[in-house]
Amino acid sequence: MTSDPRAVLRRTGLLPKKSFGQNFLVSQHVVEAIATACIPDSEVGRARVLELGAGTGALTRALAMRAKSVVAVERDRDLVPVLGDELGDLPEGRVRIVEADAQAVDPRELLGAPDPDSPRVLCGNLPYQITGRLLERAVARADDVERVVFMVQLEVADRLAAEPGSKTYGALTVFVRAAFRSEKLFAVSPGSFHPPPDVTSAVIRLEPERPRRADETDTFRAVVKGAFGTRRKTLRNAWKGVAPMEAIAAAAERAGISLDARGETLSVDQFAAMANALANANPSVT
């Protein structure tokens, strides 16, 4: 059984809520492609999946057909009973529905501890207005999952896949890639949604770096944010507010970084080296 979200909405008398950023995925081809990206054939029947923003359950059902279990998180209390009805024919225990804000859930709490025989997957068609915050949450919880598959704006997907020196490389790229290897899988047209959004979307896959390329410390955040605060500034000027210039110069020398370079040319590893050098020399620097 597959239910087109448009039919579900008509049957229940509900309308997409703009305040929740609801754009329901109606392309079954895209639904199946996302489910396969979340759970490759080698993991069918084994993976545990946490879906953020289950909507009317179209993707939830496709995930449940491949997963060991799915936790479907939905904030819209009008859709929670709809999800129960739509997924009620699935085997008992296959899907657990949780009414909650996707920004507040804890993957480890909902998916359980690591198990080599049952990988943990975080996925979702992200509301565009909170994509940044949900990516931050994913970075913070990178150690608690084996894979993340998100639908985001194409622009965001391009930023996450960008390389140093490119126009799309920025602070978001560095923060995410400090914790994950990032891959843009495929673009998704506006016509694949109801209602159609104003932009093209893309599906990304993030796989944790273990160990992380950089720890999420105050110093690391300050170094990255300072470097991209004003693009095309040299690091000598961009890092003025991060620490005294004597400390910046000494740390840059230890990290092998020229202060005449610009932030957008540094790799994630170089940012990590700078943050470590600065923190080790000045433990109070934040």
Number of C-alpha atoms within 10 A of each C-alpha: 8 12 15 16 20 18 11 17 15 10 9 11 8 12 11 15 10 10 8 14 14 22 22 24 25 20 18 16 9 18 19 16 17 25 21 16 19 27 25 12 10 8 17 18 15 17 27 30 31 29 26 26 26 27 26 27 28 25 28 29 26 18 29 24 17 22 26 20 22 27 23 29 24 23 18 17 10 12 19 21 13 17 21 15 12 18 23 11 9 13 10 9 10 17 23 15 18 17 15 17 13 22 16 9 15 15 23 15 9 17 22 13 14 14 10 10 9 20 21 27 23 26 26 24 25 21 20 19 11 14 18 15 12 20 19 16 17 24 21 14 16 23 19 22 23 19 22 25 25 25 25 24 23 20 13 21 25 18 21 26 17 19 19 16 14 11 11 19 22 25 22 19 23 28 24 23 25 23 26 26 17 22 17 20 16 16 17 20 16 16 14 20 18 17 17 16 18 10 12 16 23 20 23 26 22 23 18 24 17 10 11 15 21 21 17 15 14 12 24 22 19 17 27 26 20 21 28 20 15 13 15 14 18 17 23 18 15 22 24 13 12 19 18 11 14 9 17 25 18 15 22 22 14 14 19 12 17 14 17 11 14 20 30 24 16 21 18 22 15 17 25 25 21 25 27 21 21 27 19 12 13 15 11 10 16 16
